[in-house]
Amino acid sequence: MMAFRQVAVLAAAAVIALACGGGGTSSGGGTSCSKTFKVGLVTDVGKLSDKSFNATSWKGVQSAQADSSLCVQGRAIESNQPTDYQKNMQTFVDQGYDMVIAVGFLMTDDVLAVAKANPKVKFSIVDGSHQSPPDNLTDLLFREDQAGYLAGALAGLYTKSNVIGGVYGLDIPPVHKYRVGYENGAKHTNPNIKTLGVYQPAGPKAFNDPDWGKARGIEFADQGADLIFGAGGNTGNGALLAAQQKSKTCIGVDVDQFDSYPEVQSCLITSAEKKLAVAVKAWITSVVKGNVKSGTSLFDASNGGVGIAPFHNYDSKVTSDQKSKIQEIEKQLASGTLKTGAET
């Protein structure tokens, strides 16, 4: 199977409250360590309950905690609004943490400011990009367009109505890449396809408005879409619920949502995945081992950093010919012989 399995949750989290006003979770590291590295993760407003982006980044911290060779102890703080971002990161700095992970493009400027002000602490950001980051900041980036392209290629092969939909979060680079890849992948395998799509408007419920996402998903189903891609945290999760309610097929995002969001298993054919937990743990390991680098760490089809999840309940419904075509497209993406249309 061409999909990559997600890193499993290997440590339980206990809910605590932090003085900064955001919620937090924590787990302990090993007890026989000469030094314990303290890792703090700050979510964006999508929070750990998003069943995808933030939740899986946190799994990377949990995986590092469970690795006895790393001697890591981690904690997560959930942000309630954008004004929490710098405050929450600074909370970890003030508590003597060695590493701080910011989750989400929306924190790009905030993590840069806090990293510059605290050069002795190592920082990383999932999905944030900086032209000239300081030596203590690493950008963890993914080729979302490749994952989206694979999901779209499958949708183009599988659709019966020749109409597919996508309900997205804010129109920011990683979400935009998902959409471009998805729509171009569908057109690659099905020139007759019609693609419907909508970005969530900016506002306090960014990535966290399942009711809005569900309403858009129902609209697309009523317009003939028989596959709906939900790519926007809890907002996108609402679109998956819409597909299920309308007896349509759905596609998850960021992680294998068959595992993280079992409520929609009956409609989920696959998920467009980026290996968030793998990337987070890899960065933590590089800090512990003393070989961390600033700048960009890119995860794509060539290094297993993106892909699509197993077909699960749909495995017998996806034909062997369709599976072969998807596998060939993945090879071409990995080799660079096939372009998604989102390349910069």
C-alpha positions as CSV (number, residue, x, y, z in Angstrom):
1,M,0.0,0.0,0.0
2,M,1.3,3.4,-1.0
3,A,0.1,5.2,2.0
4,F,2.3,6.0,5.0
5,R,1.0,5.1,8.5
6,Q,0.8,7.7,11.1
7,V,3.0,7.7,14.2
8,A,1.0,6.2,17.0
9,V,0.2,7.9,20.3
10,L,2.6,6.4,22.7
11,A,2.1,8.6,25.8
12,A,-1.1,9.8,27.5
13,A,-1.7,13.5,28.2
14,A,-3.1,15.0,31.3
15,V,-5.1,18.2,31.1
16,I,-3.9,21.1,33.1
17,A,-4.6,24.8,33.2
18,L,-2.0,27.5,32.6
19,A,-1.9,31.0,33.9
20,C,-1.7,32.4,30.4
21,G,-5.4,31.6,29.8
22,G,-5.0,28.7,27.3
23,G,-5.5,25.1,28.1
24,G,-2.5,22.7,28.3
25,T,-1.5,19.1,28.3
26,S,1.7,17.5,29.5
27,S,3.5,14.2,29.8
28,G,6.7,13.2,31.5
29,G,10.0,12.0,30.0
30,G,12.3,9.3,31.3
31,T,13.5,9.2,34.9
32,S,17.1,8.0,34.3
33,C,18.2,11.0,32.2
34,S,21.2,13.2,33.1
35,K,19.3,16.0,31.3
36,T,15.6,16.2,30.5
37,F,14.8,18.4,27.5
38,K,11.6,20.4,28.0
39,V,9.5,20.9,24.8
40,G,6.6,23.3,24.6
41,L,4.0,23.2,21.8
42,V,1.6,26.1,21.1
43,T,-1.4,25.4,19.0
44,D,-3.2,27.8,16.7
45,V,-6.8,28.6,17.3
46,G,-7.8,25.2,15.8
47,K,-6.7,23.6,19.1
48,L,-5.8,20.0,19.9
49,S,-9.5,19.0,19.3
50,D,-9.1,19.4,15.5
51,K,-8.5,15.7,15.0
52,S,-5.9,16.6,12.4
53,F,-3.3,19.4,12.3
54,N,-2.7,20.4,15.9
55,A,-3.5,17.0,17.3
56,T,-1.0,15.2,15.2
57,S,1.8,17.7,15.7
58,W,1.3,17.1,19.4
59,K,1.6,13.3,18.7
60,G,5.1,14.1,17.4
61,V,6.0,15.5,20.9
62,Q,4.4,12.5,22.5
63,S,6.4,10.1,20.3
64,A,9.6,11.9,21.3
65,Q,8.6,11.6,25.0
66,A,8.1,7.9,24.6
67,D,11.6,7.4,23.1
68,S,13.8,6.7,26.1
69,S,16.9,7.7,24.1
70,L,15.7,11.3,23.9
71,C,14.9,12.2,27.5
72,V,12.1,14.6,26.5
73,Q,9.3,16.1,28.6
74,G,6.6,18.0,26.7
75,R,3.6,20.2,27.3
76,A,1.0,21.8,25.0
77,I,-0.8,25.1,25.4
78,E,-4.0,25.7,23.4
79,S,-4.4,29.2,22.0
80,N,-7.9,30.8,22.1
81,Q,-7.2,33.8,19.9
82,P,-4.2,35.1,17.8
83,T,-3.2,37.5,20.6
84,D,-2.3,34.4,22.7
85,Y,0.4,33.2,20.3
86,Q,3.4,35.2,21.6
87,K,2.1,35.1,25.1
88,N,1.9,31.3,25.1
89,M,5.3,30.9,23.6
90,Q,6.8,33.3,26.1
91,T,5.2,31.2,28.9
92,F,7.4,28.3,27.9
93,V,10.5,30.5,27.6
94,D,9.9,31.9,31.1
95,Q,9.5,28.4,32.5
96,G,13.0,27.4,31.1
97,Y,11.9,25.2,28.2
98,D,14.7,24.2,25.8
99,M,12.4,24.0,22.7
100,V,9.2,25.7,21.6
101,I,7.1,24.5,18.6
102,A,4.5,26.8,17.0
103,V,1.8,25.0,15.1
104,G,0.4,26.8,12.1
105,F,1.1,29.4,9.4
106,L,-0.8,32.0,11.4
107,M,2.1,32.1,13.9
108,T,4.8,32.9,11.3
109,D,5.4,36.4,12.5
110,D,4.9,35.7,16.2
111,V,7.4,32.8,16.4
112,L,10.0,35.0,14.5
113,A,9.6,37.8,17.1
114,V,9.9,35.4,20.1
115,A,12.8,33.5,18.6
116,K,14.8,36.7,18.0
117,A,14.1,37.8,21.5
118,N,15.2,34.5,23.0
119,P,18.3,33.2,21.1
120,K,19.2,30.5,23.6
121,V,15.9,28.7,23.1
122,K,15.3,26.5,19.9
123,F,12.1,27.3,18.0
124,S,10.3,25.6,15.1
125,I,7.1,26.3,13.3
126,V,4.9,23.9,11.4
127,D,3.9,25.4,8.1
128,G,5.6,28.7,8.7
129,S,8.2,30.1,6.2
130,H,10.8,32.8,6.8
131,Q,13.3,34.2,4.3
132,S,16.0,34.9,6.8
133,P,15.3,33.0,10.1
134,P,17.6,33.4,13.0
135,D,19.9,30.5,13.9
136,N,17.5,29.2,16.5
137,L,14.5,28.9,14.2
138,T,13.5,26.0,11.9
139,D,10.6,26.0,9.4
140,L,8.9,22.6,9.0
141,L,7.3,22.7,5.6
142,F,5.4,20.1,3.5
143,R,4.3,19.7,-0.1
144,E,0.6,19.7,0.6
145,D,0.0,20.1,-3.1
146,Q,1.4,16.6,-3.6
147,A,-0.8,15.0,-1.0
148,G,-3.8,17.0,-2.4
149,Y,-2.9,15.9,-5.9
150,L,-3.0,12.2,-5.0
151,A,-6.3,12.7,-3.2
152,G,-7.7,14.6,-6.2
153,A,-6.4,12.0,-8.7
154,L,-8.3,9.3,-6.7
155,A,-11.4,11.5,-6.6
156,G,-11.2,12.0,-10.4
157,L,-11.1,8.2,-10.9
158,Y,-13.7,7.3,-8.4
159,T,-16.4,9.9,-9.0
160,K,-19.6,8.9,-10.7
161,S,-21.1,12.3,-11.1
162,N,-18.0,14.0,-12.4
163,V,-18.5,16.7,-9.7
164,I,-16.3,16.9,-6.6
165,G,-16.1,19.5,-3.8
166,G,-13.6,20.9,-1.4
167,V,-14.2,22.9,1.8
168,Y,-11.1,24.7,3.0
169,G,-9.8,26.7,5.8
170,L,-8.3,30.2,5.3
171,D,-6.7,31.0,2.0
172,I,-3.1,30.7,3.3
173,P,-0.2,28.9,1.6
174,P,-0.5,25.4,3.0
175,V,-4.3,25.3,2.5
176,H,-4.0,26.9,-1.0
177,K,-1.5,24.2,-2.0
178,Y,-4.0,21.5,-0.8
179,R,-6.7,23.0,-3.0
180,V,-4.5,23.5,-6.1
181,G,-3.2,20.0,-5.8
182,Y,-6.6,18.4,-5.3
183,E,-8.2,20.1,-8.2
184,N,-5.3,19.6,-10.6
185,G,-5.0,15.9,-9.6
186,A,-8.7,15.4,-10.3
187,K,-8.3,17.0,-13.7
188,H,-5.3,14.9,-14.4
189,T,-7.2,11.6,-14.1
190,N,-10.6,13.0,-15.3
191,P,-10.6,15.8,-17.9
192,N,-14.4,16.1,-17.7
193,I,-14.5,16.8,-14.0
194,K,-16.1,19.9,-12.4
195,T,-14.5,21.1,-9.1
196,L,-16.3,23.1,-6.5
197,G,-14.4,24.8,-3.7
198,V,-14.6,27.5,-1.0
199,Y,-12.2,29.0,1.5
200,Q,-13.4,29.9,4.9
201,P,-13.5,33.7,5.5
202,A,-11.2,35.2,8.0
203,G,-12.6,35.6,11.5
204,P,-12.5,34.4,15.1
205,K,-13.6,30.9,14.1
206,A,-10.8,30.3,11.6
207,F,-10.3,26.6,11.2
208,N,-12.7,26.0,14.0
209,D,-16.2,26.4,12.6
210,P,-17.7,22.9,11.8
211,D,-21.2,24.3,11.3
212,W,-20.0,26.6,8.5
213,G,-18.0,23.8,7.0
214,K,-21.0,21.4,7.1
215,A,-23.3,24.0,5.5
216,R,-20.8,24.4,2.6
217,G,-20.5,20.6,2.2
218,I,-24.2,20.2,2.0
219,E,-24.4,22.9,-0.6
220,F,-21.8,21.1,-2.8
221,A,-23.6,17.8,-2.3
222,D,-26.8,19.4,-3.5
223,Q,-24.9,20.7,-6.6
224,G,-23.9,17.2,-7.5
225,A,-20.6,16.6,-5.8
226,D,-20.3,12.9,-4.8
227,L,-16.9,13.4,-3.1
228,I,-16.1,16.1,-0.7
229,F,-12.6,17.1,0.6
230,G,-12.5,18.7,4.0
231,A,-9.2,20.6,4.5
232,G,-9.5,23.1,7.3
233,G,-9.3,21.7,10.8
234,N,-12.6,21.6,12.6
235,T,-14.1,23.6,9.7
236,G,-13.1,20.9,7.3
237,N,-14.4,18.3,9.7
238,G,-17.9,19.8,9.3
239,A,-17.7,19.1,5.6
240,L,-16.9,15.5,6.3
241,L,-20.0,15.3,8.4
242,A,-22.0,16.8,5.5
243,A,-20.8,14.2,3.1
244,Q,-21.7,11.5,5.6
245,Q,-25.2,13.0,6.1
246,K,-25.8,13.2,2.4
247,S,-24.5,9.7,1.8
248,K,-21.5,11.0,-0.3
249,T,-17.8,10.0,-0.1
250,C,-15.4,12.1,1.9
251,I,-11.7,12.7,2.0
252,G,-9.9,13.8,5.2
253,V,-6.8,15.9,5.6
254,D,-3.4,16.1,7.3
255,V,-3.7,12.7,9.0
256,D,-5.5,9.4,8.5
257,Q,-8.8,10.6,9.8
258,F,-10.2,7.1,9.7
259,D,-8.3,6.7,13.0
260,S,-8.5,10.3,14.4
261,Y,-12.1,10.9,13.5
262,P,-13.9,7.6,13.6
263,E,-17.3,9.3,13.4
264,V,-16.9,9.7,9.7
265,Q,-15.4,6.3,8.9
266,S,-18.5,5.3,6.8
267,C,-17.8,8.0,4.2
268,L,-14.0,8.3,4.3
269,I,-12.2,6.8,1.3
270,T,-8.8,8.2,2.2
271,S,-7.0,11.3,3.7
272,A,-4.4,13.6,2.2
273,E,-1.6,13.2,4.7
274,K,1.4,15.2,5.7
275,K,3.6,13.5,8.2
276,L,3.3,16.1,11.0
277,A,4.2,13.8,13.8
278,V,7.3,12.5,11.9
279,A,8.5,16.1,11.2
280,V,8.0,17.3,14.8
281,K,9.8,14.3,16.3
282,A,12.6,14.6,13.8
283,W,13.2,18.2,14.7
284,I,13.1,17.4,18.5
285,T,15.6,14.6,17.9
286,S,17.9,17.0,16.0
287,V,17.9,19.4,18.9
288,V,18.6,16.7,21.4
289,K,21.4,15.3,19.3
290,G,22.9,18.7,18.8
291,N,22.6,18.8,15.0
292,V,19.6,21.0,14.5
293,K,19.7,23.4,11.6
294,S,17.9,26.7,11.0
295,G,16.1,27.4,7.8
296,T,13.7,25.0,6.1
297,S,13.2,21.3,6.5
298,L,11.0,20.1,3.6
299,F,8.9,17.0,3.7
300,D,7.5,15.7,0.4
301,A,6.8,12.6,-1.7
302,S,10.4,11.9,-2.3
303,N,11.2,11.4,1.4
304,G,7.9,10.0,2.6
305,G,6.8,13.3,4.1
306,V,3.4,13.4,2.3
307,G,1.0,10.8,0.8
308,I,-2.5,9.5,1.2
309,A,-3.9,7.2,3.8
310,P,-5.2,3.6,3.3
311,F,-8.6,3.1,1.7
312,H,-9.9,1.2,4.7
313,N,-13.7,0.4,4.2
314,Y,-13.3,1.5,0.6
315,D,-10.5,-0.8,-0.3
316,S,-12.7,-3.3,-2.1
317,K,-14.5,-0.4,-3.9
318,V,-11.3,1.1,-5.4
319,T,-10.4,-1.0,-8.4
320,S,-7.0,-2.6,-8.9
321,D,-6.6,-0.4,-12.0
322,Q,-7.4,2.8,-10.0
323,K,-4.9,1.7,-7.3
324,S,-2.2,1.1,-9.9
325,K,-2.8,4.6,-11.5
326,I,-2.5,6.2,-8.1
327,Q,0.7,4.4,-7.3
328,E,2.2,5.5,-10.6
329,I,1.2,9.1,-10.0
330,E,2.9,8.9,-6.6
331,K,6.1,7.6,-8.1
332,Q,6.1,10.4,-10.7
333,L,5.5,13.0,-8.0
334,A,8.4,11.6,-6.0
335,S,10.7,11.6,-8.9
336,G,9.7,15.1,-10.0
337,T,8.5,14.0,-13.4
338,L,4.9,15.1,-12.6
339,K,4.1,18.6,-11.5
340,T,1.1,19.6,-9.4
341,G,0.7,23.1,-10.7
342,A,1.5,24.6,-7.3
343,E,5.3,24.7,-7.7
344,T,6.9,28.0,-6.9
